[in-house]
């Protein structure tokens, strides 16, 4: 049986062994001595004095956070559900432990409120077509807000923008109308360009009467080449105009 001295020795050895800590390469230990911050240790083998000191482990690896779907009302009064994913990591373990309680939960709640407030200032079309710009805005706002916590927000990506079925049908009708509008504009532009070319061709033909006669003969050749029973014989306007004037006088 161990005497009192042996028990004391074993207790002291147990306390000394309990103070030995091993931190992985991606971990840091924030040490408090009598409740006061006294430094950050790691990685590797470190020693924390039992009872006197307390160590809090901090993971420095990049954390992937899935932001739950948020109900957002866009600037044009369209109700949508939007979710996103955030990539962030701790760059200052001391501030992450001392400046905020539960930095992971705090970052999650901040991301949810920021997502609703930022997207609420944009229209639905911007949410669907300008995601890169919205991602940058969200990343800058979150990074600035979490800097005091020693947290670096590296990337924010909007994953899904869920729209009601009725709104999907409205968007489809809008897209169809937009395509129809573009087709009409392209057709009108083609007509305009053709008119300009015809005007230029008419000006060129008017300079040389022989050119007009050659064009007339080319038209006859084109008509004769058609395999049909009806031949349309074009007459130059300079031959018809005097005849029409004479008939009008009579």
C-alpha positions as CSV (number, residue, x, y, z in Angstrom):
1,X,0.0,0.0,0.0
2,X,1.1,3.5,-0.8
3,X,1.6,6.0,2.0
4,X,0.5,9.6,2.0
5,X,3.7,10.6,0.3
6,X,3.2,8.1,-2.5
7,X,-0.3,9.4,-3.1
8,X,1.0,12.9,-3.3
9,X,3.7,12.0,-5.7
10,X,1.3,10.2,-8.0
11,X,-1.1,13.2,-7.9
12,X,1.7,15.6,-8.8
13,X,2.8,13.3,-11.7
14,X,-0.8,13.1,-12.9
15,X,-1.1,16.8,-13.0
16,X,2.2,17.2,-14.8
17,X,1.2,14.6,-17.4
18,X,-2.2,16.3,-17.9
19,X,-0.5,19.5,-18.9
20,X,1.1,17.9,-22.0
21,X,-0.8,18.8,-25.1
22,X,-0.3,18.0,-28.8
23,X,-1.5,20.4,-31.4
24,X,-1.8,19.4,-35.1
25,X,-0.3,21.5,-37.9
26,X,-3.6,23.1,-38.6
27,X,-4.4,23.9,-34.9
28,X,-3.4,26.6,-32.5
29,X,-3.9,26.9,-28.8
30,X,-5.1,30.1,-27.2
31,X,-3.8,30.1,-23.6
32,X,-5.3,31.9,-20.6
33,X,-3.4,32.1,-17.3
34,X,-5.6,32.9,-14.4
35,X,-8.2,34.1,-16.9
36,X,-5.9,36.5,-18.7
37,X,-4.7,35.9,-22.3
38,X,-1.0,35.0,-22.3
39,X,-0.3,33.9,-25.8
40,X,-1.1,31.5,-28.7
41,X,0.9,28.3,-28.9
42,X,1.4,25.5,-31.5
43,X,1.6,23.5,-33.5
44,X,3.4,20.5,-32.0
45,X,4.0,19.5,-28.4
46,X,3.2,22.2,-25.8
47,X,2.7,22.3,-22.1
48,X,-0.2,23.9,-20.2
49,X,0.1,24.2,-16.4
50,X,-3.0,22.5,-14.9
51,X,-5.4,24.6,-12.9
52,X,-3.3,27.7,-13.6
53,X,-3.7,27.8,-17.3
54,X,-6.5,26.9,-19.8
55,X,-6.1,26.2,-23.5
56,X,-8.7,26.6,-26.2
57,X,-8.1,24.8,-29.6
58,X,-8.7,26.7,-32.8
59,X,-8.9,25.1,-36.2
60,X,-7.2,27.2,-38.9
61,X,-8.4,25.2,-41.9
62,X,-10.9,26.7,-44.4
63,X,-14.5,26.1,-43.2
64,X,-17.3,25.5,-45.7
65,X,-20.7,26.8,-44.4
66,X,-24.0,26.2,-46.1
67,X,-26.3,29.2,-45.6
68,X,-29.9,28.0,-45.2
69,X,-32.5,29.2,-47.7
70,X,-33.6,32.7,-47.0
71,X,-36.9,34.4,-47.9
72,X,-35.9,37.5,-49.9
73,X,-38.2,40.2,-51.4
74,X,-36.4,41.8,-54.3
75,X,-36.6,45.4,-55.1
76,X,-39.3,44.7,-57.7
77,X,-41.4,43.0,-55.1
78,X,-40.7,39.4,-56.1
79,X,-40.6,36.8,-53.3
80,X,-37.7,34.3,-53.8
81,X,-35.8,31.8,-51.7
82,X,-32.0,32.1,-51.9
83,X,-29.3,30.0,-50.4
84,X,-25.5,30.3,-50.6
85,X,-22.2,28.7,-49.5
86,X,-19.4,30.5,-47.6
87,X,-15.7,29.7,-47.4
88,X,-13.9,31.2,-44.5
89,X,-11.1,30.5,-42.0
90,X,-9.6,31.9,-38.8
91,X,-6.5,34.0,-39.3
92,X,-6.2,35.3,-35.7
93,X,-7.0,32.6,-33.2
94,X,-6.8,35.0,-30.2
95,X,-9.5,37.4,-31.6
96,X,-11.6,34.5,-32.7
97,X,-11.7,33.2,-29.1
98,X,-11.7,36.5,-27.2
99,X,-13.7,38.9,-29.3
100,X,-16.8,36.8,-30.1
101,X,-18.6,33.9,-28.6
102,X,-19.0,31.0,-31.0
103,X,-17.4,32.6,-34.1
104,X,-18.9,29.9,-36.3
105,X,-22.4,30.6,-35.2
106,X,-21.8,34.3,-35.3
107,X,-20.5,34.1,-38.9
108,X,-23.5,32.0,-39.9
109,X,-26.1,34.4,-38.5
110,X,-24.2,37.4,-40.0
111,X,-24.2,35.6,-43.4
112,X,-28.0,35.0,-43.3
113,X,-28.9,38.6,-42.5
114,X,-26.4,40.0,-45.0
115,X,-27.8,37.8,-47.7
116,X,-31.3,39.0,-47.1
117,X,-30.3,42.7,-46.9
118,X,-28.0,42.8,-49.9
119,X,-30.3,40.8,-52.3
120,X,-33.3,42.8,-51.2
121,X,-31.7,45.9,-52.8
122,X,-31.6,44.2,-56.2
123,X,-34.2,43.2,-58.8
124,X,-34.9,39.6,-59.8
125,X,-33.2,39.9,-63.1
126,X,-30.0,41.0,-61.4
127,X,-30.1,38.0,-59.0
128,X,-30.3,35.7,-62.0
129,X,-27.8,37.3,-64.4
130,X,-25.3,39.2,-62.2
131,X,-24.4,36.6,-59.6
132,X,-20.7,37.3,-59.9
133,X,-21.2,40.9,-58.9
134,X,-23.5,40.0,-56.0
135,X,-21.0,37.4,-54.8
136,X,-18.3,40.0,-54.7
137,X,-20.5,42.4,-52.8
138,X,-21.5,39.8,-50.2
139,X,-17.9,38.7,-49.8
140,X,-16.6,42.2,-49.2
141,X,-19.4,43.0,-46.7
142,X,-18.9,39.8,-44.7
143,X,-15.1,40.0,-44.7
144,X,-15.2,43.6,-43.4
145,X,-17.7,42.6,-40.7
146,X,-15.8,39.5,-39.5
147,X,-12.4,41.2,-39.6
148,X,-12.7,42.2,-35.9
149,X,-13.3,38.5,-35.0
150,X,-10.1,37.4,-36.7
151,X,-12.1,35.6,-39.5
152,X,-11.3,35.9,-43.2
153,X,-14.2,35.3,-45.6
154,X,-12.6,34.1,-48.8
155,X,-15.5,33.3,-51.1
156,X,-19.3,33.6,-51.1
157,X,-21.3,31.8,-53.8
158,X,-25.1,32.1,-54.4
159,X,-26.2,28.5,-55.1
160,X,-29.9,28.6,-55.9
161,X,-32.6,31.2,-56.5
162,X,-36.0,29.5,-56.2
163,X,-38.9,31.2,-57.8
164,X,-42.7,30.5,-57.6
165,X,-44.2,28.6,-60.5
166,X,-46.4,31.6,-61.5
167,X,-43.3,33.8,-61.7
168,X,-41.5,31.2,-63.8
169,X,-44.4,31.4,-66.3
170,X,-44.2,35.2,-66.3
171,X,-40.5,35.1,-66.9
172,X,-41.0,32.7,-69.8
173,X,-43.6,35.1,-71.4
174,X,-41.2,38.0,-70.8
175,X,-38.4,36.1,-72.5
176,X,-40.6,35.2,-75.5
177,X,-41.7,38.8,-75.9
178,X,-38.0,39.9,-75.7
179,X,-37.1,37.4,-78.4
180,X,-40.0,38.7,-80.6
181,X,-38.9,42.3,-80.1
182,X,-35.3,41.4,-81.1
183,X,-36.5,39.6,-84.2
184,X,-38.5,42.6,-85.3
185,X,-35.6,45.0,-84.7
186,X,-33.3,42.7,-86.7
187,X,-35.8,42.5,-89.5
188,X,-36.3,46.3,-89.6
189,X,-32.5,46.8,-89.5
190,X,-32.2,44.5,-92.5
191,X,-34.8,46.4,-94.4
192,X,-33.0,49.6,-93.6
193,X,-29.7,48.3,-94.8
194,X,-31.3,46.9,-98.0
195,X,-32.9,50.2,-98.7
196,X,-29.6,52.0,-98.3
197,X,-27.9,49.6,-100.7
198,X,-30.7,49.9,-103.2
199,X,-30.4,53.7,-103.1
200,X,-26.7,53.5,-103.7
201,X,-27.2,51.0,-106.5
202,X,-29.8,53.3,-108.1
203,X,-27.4,56.2,-107.9
204,X,-24.7,54.2,-109.6
205,X,-27.0,53.1,-112.4
206,X,-28.3,56.7,-112.9
207,X,-24.8,57.9,-113.7
208,X,-24.5,55.7,-116.8
209,X,-27.5,55.0,-119.0
210,X,-25.7,52.0,-120.5
211,X,-25.5,50.4,-117.1
212,X,-29.3,50.6,-116.8
213,X,-29.7,49.0,-120.2
214,X,-27.3,46.2,-119.3
215,X,-29.3,45.6,-116.1
216,X,-32.5,45.5,-118.2
217,X,-31.0,42.8,-120.4
218,X,-29.8,40.8,-117.5
219,X,-33.3,40.9,-116.1
220,X,-34.6,39.5,-119.4
221,X,-32.0,36.7,-119.3
222,X,-33.1,35.8,-115.7
223,X,-36.8,35.7,-116.7
224,X,-36.1,33.6,-119.8
225,X,-34.2,31.1,-117.7
226,X,-37.2,30.3,-115.5
227,X,-39.1,27.1,-116.5
228,X,-42.7,28.4,-116.6
229,X,-45.4,29.2,-119.0
230,X,-45.7,32.9,-118.1
231,X,-43.1,35.4,-119.1
232,X,-43.1,38.9,-117.5
233,X,-41.7,41.4,-119.9
234,X,-40.4,44.4,-118.1
235,X,-40.5,47.8,-119.8
236,X,-38.2,50.6,-118.9
237,X,-39.8,53.6,-117.2
238,X,-38.3,56.0,-119.7
239,X,-40.3,54.4,-122.5
240,X,-43.6,54.3,-120.5
241,X,-43.5,57.8,-119.1
242,X,-43.8,59.7,-122.5
243,X,-46.6,57.4,-123.5
244,X,-48.5,58.0,-120.3
245,X,-48.1,61.8,-120.6
246,X,-49.4,61.7,-124.2
247,X,-52.4,59.6,-123.2
248,X,-53.1,62.0,-120.4
249,X,-53.2,65.0,-122.7
250,X,-55.6,63.3,-125.0
